[in-house]
Amino acid sequence: MTDRSQSQTLTLSLDADRVPVDGKVSGRVKAEASANILAVELLWRTSGKCEPEEKVTARDEVAPGAPFEFRVPAAGPMSYEGKTFSVRWFVRTRTDAGELAEKGFTVTAAQ
């Protein structure tokens, strides 16, 4: 799973690495003083022998160091690693200057 959770000015941390559909994914973004607006997005993307697709399901703006929380859509999709294609979930953040960090996590069936 891709993990670009740290950049020169951003550090992204999640409270859990596994979240059920309709569950909450939460964490924090730490940023150097030079970082201003932090956009945080919840997204999934496909890869493999399929048409690549990426869908942002939620977005918010937070202050550096402030917590964030998103609800994974009840309809999913769940994370999947197959021979033909994969579905992976991420939280991605960026500053107003374009600095980017993202961290992957697994979406499971509802508990």
Buried (B, 14 or more C-beta within 10 A) or exposed (E): EEEBBEBEBBBBEBEEEEBBBBBEBBBBBBBEEEBEEBBBBBBBBBBBEEEEEEEEBBEBEBEBEEEBBBBBBEEBBBBBEEEEBBBBBBBBBBBEEEBEBBBBBBBBEEE
